[in-house]
Amino acid sequence: MSTKKSPSKARRLAPRKSLAKLIRENKDLSRERDESLEREAATGDILRMIASSPTDLQPVLDTMAESAARLCDANDAVIHRVAGDKLPVAARYGRLPGSLGQGPPGIDRDSIPGRAIIDQRTLHIHDLAT
């Protein structure tokens, strides 16, 4: 009779768990790489627009709105500027539902851009319709 012990079930399964962990980590790293490349491409687009229009801000803002929508996987994006106590649209990409035909929002908590300014933070609204 042999005195050698058979490896425990946990030790036999360890390589499979390690492989599964490596596969997950590889997917996470690939996703992070892809997101980083997307951000770099958007930054490059904006910098090219700045270089080609050093005295005209509008094309730069338009490119920033489009890049923001693309990076957030959104259908639309709006950039507002502060003008007194109002926030007129400076650039837009796409068509936000319900925002056309209304005057510029004020700097108050009743509007999303106003709330972002008051709270001094970015607000990402996942579904504006709801």
Residue frames as a rotation matrix with the C-alpha (Angstrom) as fourth column:
MET 1
0.574 0.819 0.000 0.00
0.819 -0.574 0.000 0.00
0.000 0.000 -1.000 0.00
SER 2
-0.238 -0.641 0.730 1.20
0.609 -0.684 -0.402 3.49
0.757 0.349 0.553 -0.87
THR 3
-0.118 0.119 -0.986 1.64
0.931 -0.333 -0.152 6.06
-0.346 -0.935 -0.071 1.89
LYS 4
-0.961 -0.237 0.146 1.44
0.277 -0.860 0.428 8.97
0.024 0.452 0.892 -0.57
LYS 5
-0.264 0.895 -0.360 -1.64
0.393 -0.241 -0.887 11.17
-0.881 -0.376 -0.288 0.02
SER 6
-0.166 0.292 0.942 -3.80
0.964 -0.153 0.217 12.27
0.207 0.944 -0.256 -2.86
PRO 7
-0.958 -0.213 0.193 -4.03
0.186 -0.971 -0.151 16.05
0.219 -0.109 0.970 -3.28
SER 8
-0.495 0.812 -0.310 -7.05
0.404 -0.101 -0.909 17.61
-0.769 -0.575 -0.278 -1.68
LYS 9
0.201 0.686 0.699 -9.95
0.971 -0.043 -0.237 18.74
-0.133 0.726 -0.675 -3.81
ALA 10
0.845 0.112 -0.523 -9.17
0.162 -0.986 0.050 22.40
-0.509 -0.127 -0.851 -3.02
ARG 11
-0.089 -0.964 -0.251 -5.58
-0.252 -0.222 0.942 21.98
-0.964 0.147 -0.223 -4.26
ARG 12
-0.494 -0.040 0.868 -6.78
0.712 0.554 0.431 20.24
-0.498 0.832 -0.245 -7.44
LEU 13
0.470 0.790 0.394 -9.23
0.882 -0.401 -0.248 23.10
-0.038 0.464 -0.885 -8.16
ALA 14
0.293 -0.403 -0.867 -6.74
0.334 -0.806 0.488 25.88
-0.896 -0.433 -0.102 -7.39
PRO 15
-0.774 -0.621 0.125 -5.32
0.345 -0.249 0.905 26.09
-0.531 0.744 0.407 -10.95
ARG 16
-0.290 0.752 0.592 -8.85
0.892 -0.012 0.452 26.45
0.347 0.659 -0.668 -12.38
LYS 17
0.651 0.516 -0.558 -9.66
0.711 -0.673 0.207 29.23
-0.268 -0.531 -0.804 -9.93
SER 18
-0.128 -0.790 -0.599 -6.39
0.271 -0.609 0.746 30.95
-0.954 -0.067 0.292 -10.75
LEU 19
-0.803 -0.133 0.580 -7.12
0.586 -0.007 0.810 30.70
-0.104 0.991 0.084 -14.47
ALA 20
0.188 0.952 0.241 -10.63
0.929 -0.252 0.271 32.11
0.319 0.173 -0.932 -14.00
LYS 21
0.546 -0.063 -0.835 -9.20
0.498 -0.778 0.384 34.97
-0.674 -0.626 -0.394 -11.93
LEU 22
-0.546 -0.823 -0.153 -6.60
0.291 -0.359 0.887 35.71
-0.785 0.440 0.436 -14.63
ILE 23
-0.530 0.443 0.723 -9.28
0.817 0.038 0.576 35.70
0.228 0.896 -0.382 -17.33
ARG 24
0.585 0.771 -0.252 -11.39
0.811 -0.552 0.196 38.18
0.012 -0.319 -0.948 -15.32
GLU 25
0.245 -0.586 -0.772 -8.37
0.309 -0.708 0.635 40.40
-0.919 -0.394 0.008 -14.68
ASN 26
-0.748 -0.522 0.411 -7.48
0.512 -0.060 0.857 40.28
-0.423 0.851 0.312 -18.39
LYS 27
-0.055 0.824 0.564 -11.02
0.922 -0.175 0.346 41.36
0.383 0.539 -0.750 -19.35
ASP 28
0.703 0.298 -0.646 -10.92
0.605 -0.727 0.324 44.19
-0.373 -0.618 -0.692 -16.81
LEU 29
-0.179 -0.873 -0.454 -7.55
0.265 -0.487 0.832 45.39
-0.947 0.029 0.319 -18.09
SER 30
-0.685 -0.008 0.728 -8.75
0.727 0.042 0.685 45.22
-0.036 0.999 -0.023 -21.70
ARG 31
0.401 0.902 0.158 -11.83
0.879 -0.428 0.212 47.28
0.259 0.054 -0.964 -20.82
GLU 32
0.563 -0.268 -0.782 -9.70
0.380 -0.757 0.532 49.86
-0.734 -0.596 -0.324 -18.98
ARG 33
-0.570 -0.814 0.113 -7.31
0.426 -0.175 0.888 50.03
-0.702 0.555 0.446 -21.96
ASP 34
-0.374 0.513 0.773 -10.19
0.886 -0.049 0.461 50.55
0.274 0.857 -0.437 -24.40
GLU 35
0.703 0.655 -0.277 -11.69
0.711 -0.659 0.245 53.31
-0.023 -0.369 -0.929 -22.21
SER 36
0.181 -0.740 -0.647 -8.29
0.304 -0.584 0.753 54.99
-0.935 -0.333 0.119 -21.92
LEU 37
-0.728 -0.442 0.524 -7.81
0.599 -0.038 0.800 54.89
-0.334 0.896 0.292 -25.70
GLU 38
0.117 0.863 0.492 -11.27
0.927 -0.273 0.258 56.41
0.357 0.425 -0.832 -26.17
ARG 39
0.736 0.106 -0.668 -10.44
0.477 -0.782 0.402 59.26
-0.479 -0.615 -0.626 -23.76
GLU 40
-0.277 -0.929 -0.245 -7.13
0.310 -0.328 0.892 59.87
-0.909 0.172 0.379 -25.53
ALA 41
-0.568 0.137 0.811 -8.86
0.820 0.017 0.571 59.96
0.065 0.990 -0.122 -28.92
ALA 42
0.557 0.828 0.060 -11.44
0.805 -0.557 0.206 62.46
0.204 -0.067 -0.977 -27.62
THR 43
0.487 -0.476 -0.732 -8.70
0.308 -0.691 0.654 64.61
-0.817 -0.544 -0.190 -26.13
GLY 44
-0.590 -0.741 0.321 -6.82
0.520 -0.045 0.853 64.49
-0.617 0.670 0.412 -29.43
ASP 45
-0.100 0.656 0.748 -9.94
0.944 -0.174 0.279 65.59
0.313 0.734 -0.603 -31.33
ILE 46
0.820 0.436 -0.370 -10.40
0.552 -0.771 0.317 68.55
-0.147 -0.465 -0.873 -28.98
LEU 47
0.129 -0.863 -0.488 -6.74
0.253 -0.447 0.858 69.56
-0.959 -0.234 0.161 -29.17
ARG 48
-0.611 -0.301 0.733 -6.80
0.759 0.044 0.650 69.39
-0.228 0.953 0.201 -32.99
MET 49
0.335 0.822 0.461 -9.88
0.866 -0.462 0.194 71.61
0.373 0.334 -0.866 -33.02
ILE 50
0.727 -0.154 -0.669 -8.20
0.349 -0.757 0.553 74.12
-0.592 -0.635 -0.496 -30.69
ALA 51
-0.327 -0.945 -0.025 -5.14
0.381 -0.157 0.911 74.18
-0.865 0.289 0.411 -32.94
SER 52
-0.583 0.120 0.803 -7.22
0.808 -0.021 0.589 74.70
0.088 0.993 -0.084 -36.09
SER 53
0.280 0.743 0.608 -9.50
0.505 -0.653 0.565 77.36
0.817 0.149 -0.558 -34.54
PRO 54
-0.529 -0.598 -0.602 -7.39
0.799 -0.112 -0.591 79.33
0.286 -0.794 0.537 -32.04
THR 55
-0.987 0.150 0.050 -9.70
-0.158 -0.951 -0.266 82.37
0.007 -0.271 0.963 -32.15
ASP 56
-0.208 0.962 -0.179 -13.07
-0.734 -0.032 0.679 80.62
0.647 0.272 0.712 -32.59
LEU 57
-0.727 -0.093 0.680 -14.35
-0.643 0.441 -0.627 78.89
-0.241 -0.893 -0.380 -29.47
GLN 58
0.221 0.975 0.023 -17.56
-0.914 0.215 -0.345 77.45
-0.341 0.055 0.938 -30.99
PRO 59
0.399 -0.070 -0.914 -16.01
-0.564 0.767 -0.305 74.55
0.722 0.638 0.267 -32.96
VAL 60
-0.719 -0.692 -0.062 -14.05
-0.329 0.418 -0.847 73.57
0.612 -0.589 -0.528 -29.83
LEU 61
-0.566 0.585 0.580 -17.20
-0.705 0.020 -0.709 73.54
-0.426 -0.811 0.402 -27.68
ASP 62
0.455 0.746 -0.485 -19.09
-0.890 0.403 -0.216 71.58
0.034 0.530 0.847 -30.35
THR 63
-0.006 -0.569 -0.823 -16.31
-0.376 0.764 -0.525 68.97
0.927 0.306 -0.218 -30.44
MET 64
-0.881 -0.310 0.358 -16.28
-0.424 0.179 -0.888 68.80
0.211 -0.934 -0.289 -26.63
ALA 65
-0.084 0.933 0.350 -20.04
-0.897 0.082 -0.435 68.17
-0.434 -0.350 0.830 -26.53
GLU 66
0.569 0.263 -0.779 -19.77
-0.685 0.675 -0.273 65.41
0.454 0.689 0.564 -29.14
SER 67
-0.380 -0.807 -0.451 -16.80
-0.293 0.568 -0.769 63.83
0.877 -0.160 -0.452 -27.35
ALA 68
-0.729 0.169 0.663 -18.61
-0.672 0.008 -0.741 63.96
-0.131 -0.986 0.108 -23.99
ALA 69
0.386 0.922 -0.017 -21.63
-0.894 0.370 -0.253 62.17
-0.227 0.113 0.967 -25.48
ARG 70
0.410 -0.287 -0.866 -19.41
-0.467 0.749 -0.469 59.53
0.783 0.597 0.173 -27.07
LEU 71
-0.655 -0.756 -0.017 -17.38
-0.343 0.317 -0.884 58.94
0.674 -0.573 -0.467 -23.89
CYS 72
-0.655 0.484 0.580 -20.54
-0.636 0.061 -0.770 58.65
-0.408 -0.873 0.268 -21.77
ASP 73
-0.927 0.330 0.176 -22.24
0.373 0.781 0.501 56.45
0.028 0.530 -0.848 -24.38
ALA 74
-0.274 0.832 -0.482 -25.02
0.259 -0.419 -0.870 59.05
-0.926 -0.363 -0.101 -24.54
ASN 75
0.141 0.436 0.889 -27.23
0.982 0.054 -0.183 60.15
-0.128 0.898 -0.420 -27.40
ASP 76
0.496 0.082 0.864 -26.74
0.361 -0.925 -0.120 63.82
0.789 0.372 -0.488 -26.58
ALA 77
-0.115 -0.547 -0.829 -24.79
0.981 -0.191 -0.009 66.30
-0.154 -0.815 0.559 -24.49
VAL 78
0.697 0.345 0.629 -25.14
0.428 -0.904 0.022 70.00
0.576 0.253 -0.777 -23.73
ILE 79
-0.443 -0.793 -0.419 -22.56
0.888 -0.322 -0.330 72.55
0.127 -0.518 0.846 -22.59
HIS 80
0.739 0.666 0.102 -23.95
0.619 -0.731 0.286 75.61
0.265 -0.148 -0.953 -20.82
ARG 81
-0.495 -0.832 0.251 -22.14
0.586 -0.533 -0.610 78.85
0.641 -0.155 0.752 -20.07
VAL 82
-0.064 0.419 -0.906 -22.79
0.915 -0.337 -0.220 81.19
-0.398 -0.843 -0.362 -17.16
ALA 83
-0.597 -0.007 0.802 -24.34
0.433 -0.845 0.315 84.49
0.676 0.535 0.507 -18.24
GLY 84
-0.375 0.426 0.823 -25.42
-0.733 -0.680 0.018 86.37
0.567 -0.596 0.568 -15.14
ASP 85
-0.432 0.298 0.851 -27.96
-0.688 0.501 -0.525 84.19
-0.583 -0.813 -0.012 -13.37
LYS 86
0.726 0.675 -0.129 -28.83
-0.574 0.493 -0.654 82.18
-0.378 0.549 0.745 -16.50
LEU 87
-0.250 -0.780 0.573 -27.18
-0.202 0.621 0.757 79.24
-0.947 0.073 -0.313 -18.27
PRO 88
0.569 0.465 -0.679 -27.63
-0.737 -0.078 -0.671 79.58
-0.365 0.882 0.298 -22.03
VAL 89
0.761 -0.262 0.593 -26.55
0.381 0.921 -0.082 76.68
-0.525 0.288 0.801 -24.24
ALA 90
0.188 -0.796 -0.576 -23.02
-0.647 -0.541 0.537 77.15
-0.739 0.272 -0.617 -25.56
ALA 91
-0.596 -0.339 -0.728 -22.86
-0.772 0.492 0.403 73.86
0.221 0.802 -0.555 -27.49
ARG 92
0.220 0.685 0.694 -24.99
-0.691 0.612 -0.385 70.79
-0.689 -0.395 0.608 -27.98
TYR 93
-0.814 -0.337 -0.473 -24.70
-0.567 0.638 0.522 67.38
0.126 0.693 -0.710 -29.54
GLY 94
-0.755 0.631 -0.178 -27.87
0.611 0.776 0.157 65.44
0.237 0.009 -0.972 -30.31
ARG 95
-0.381 0.718 0.582 -31.32
-0.356 -0.695 0.624 66.56
0.853 0.031 0.521 -29.28
LEU 96
-0.995 0.051 -0.090 -32.27
0.102 0.334 -0.937 66.35
-0.017 -0.941 -0.338 -25.65
PRO 97
-0.316 0.947 0.051 -35.99
0.692 0.194 0.695 65.60
0.649 0.255 -0.717 -25.23
GLY 98
0.532 0.727 -0.434 -38.08
0.828 -0.338 0.447 68.41
0.178 -0.598 -0.782 -23.79
SER 99
-0.065 -0.630 -0.774 -35.29
0.721 -0.566 0.400 71.00
-0.690 -0.532 0.491 -23.80
LEU 100
-0.774 -0.211 0.597 -36.11
0.610 -0.502 0.613 72.77
0.170 0.839 0.517 -27.03
GLY 101
-0.073 0.781 0.621 -38.21
0.403 -0.546 0.734 75.92
0.912 0.304 -0.275 -26.99
GLN 102
0.755 0.255 -0.604 -37.50
0.652 -0.201 0.731 76.69
0.065 -0.946 -0.318 -23.36
GLY 103
0.748 -0.515 0.418 -35.43
-0.440 -0.857 -0.267 79.60
0.496 0.015 -0.868 -22.16
PRO 104
-0.219 -0.913 -0.344 -32.03
-0.147 0.380 -0.913 79.03
0.965 -0.150 -0.217 -20.57
PRO 105
0.484 0.368 -0.794 -32.14
0.665 0.434 0.607 77.46
0.568 -0.822 -0.035 -17.13
GLY 106
0.645 -0.238 0.726 -31.23
-0.512 -0.840 0.180 79.51
0.567 -0.488 -0.663 -14.10
ILE 107
-0.507 -0.816 -0.276 -28.52
-0.163 0.405 -0.899 78.82
0.846 -0.411 -0.339 -11.57
ASP 108
-0.052 0.548 0.835 -30.77
-0.999 -0.041 -0.035 77.05
0.014 -0.835 0.550 -9.10
ARG 109
-0.732 -0.251 0.633 -31.50
-0.403 0.909 -0.107 73.54
-0.549 -0.334 -0.766 -7.90
ASP 110
0.310 0.942 0.133 -34.51
-0.337 0.239 -0.911 73.22
-0.889 0.237 0.391 -10.27
SER 111
0.826 -0.086 -0.558 -32.30
-0.541 0.158 -0.826 72.54
0.159 0.984 0.084 -13.29
ILE 112
0.842 -0.540 -0.011 -29.60
0.536 0.832 0.144 69.94
-0.069 -0.127 0.989 -13.81
PRO 113
0.089 -0.878 0.471 -26.93
0.623 -0.320 -0.714 72.40
0.777 0.357 0.518 -14.98
GLY 114
0.288 0.075 0.955 -27.87
-0.500 -0.839 0.216 74.80
0.817 -0.540 -0.204 -12.17
ARG 115
0.967 0.097 0.236 -27.59
-0.251 0.512 0.821 72.01
-0.041 -0.853 0.520 -9.62
ALA 116
0.586 -0.810 0.017 -24.20
0.764 0.545 -0.346 70.98
0.271 0.216 0.938 -11.04
ILE 117
-0.046 -0.595 0.802 -22.91
0.157 -0.798 -0.582 74.53
0.987 0.099 0.130 -10.59
ILE 118
0.512 0.308 0.802 -24.32
-0.684 -0.419 0.598 74.91
0.520 -0.854 -0.004 -7.08
ASP 119
0.969 -0.104 0.224 -22.96
-0.064 0.772 0.632 71.50
-0.239 -0.627 0.741 -5.99
GLN 120
0.316 -0.887 -0.337 -19.70
-0.932 -0.356 0.063 72.09
-0.176 0.294 -0.939 -7.91
ARG 121
-0.466 -0.440 0.768 -19.67
-0.257 0.898 0.358 68.57
-0.847 -0.031 -0.531 -9.30
THR 122
-0.801 0.152 -0.580 -20.45
-0.553 0.185 0.812 66.65
0.230 0.971 -0.064 -12.45
LEU 123
-0.110 0.816 0.568 -23.91
-0.537 0.432 -0.724 65.14
-0.836 -0.385 0.391 -12.70
HIS 124
-0.928 -0.109 -0.357 -24.40
-0.359 0.523 0.773 62.14
0.103 0.845 -0.524 -14.97
ILE 125
-0.085 0.971 0.224 -28.09
-0.768 0.079 -0.636 61.60
-0.635 -0.226 0.739 -15.63
HIS 126
-0.785 -0.302 0.542 -28.50
-0.024 0.887 0.460 58.05
-0.620 0.348 -0.703 -16.89
ASP 127
-0.512 0.693 0.507 -32.04
0.837 0.270 0.476 58.49
0.194 0.668 -0.718 -18.23
LEU 128
-0.998 0.049 -0.025 -33.21
-0.044 -0.984 -0.174 62.07
-0.033 -0.173 0.984 -18.55
ALA 129
-0.434 0.895 -0.101 -36.72
-0.265 -0.020 0.964 60.97
0.861 0.445 0.246 -19.55
THR 130
0.187 0.505 -0.843 -37.30
0.681 0.552 0.481 59.37
0.708 -0.664 -0.241 -16.14
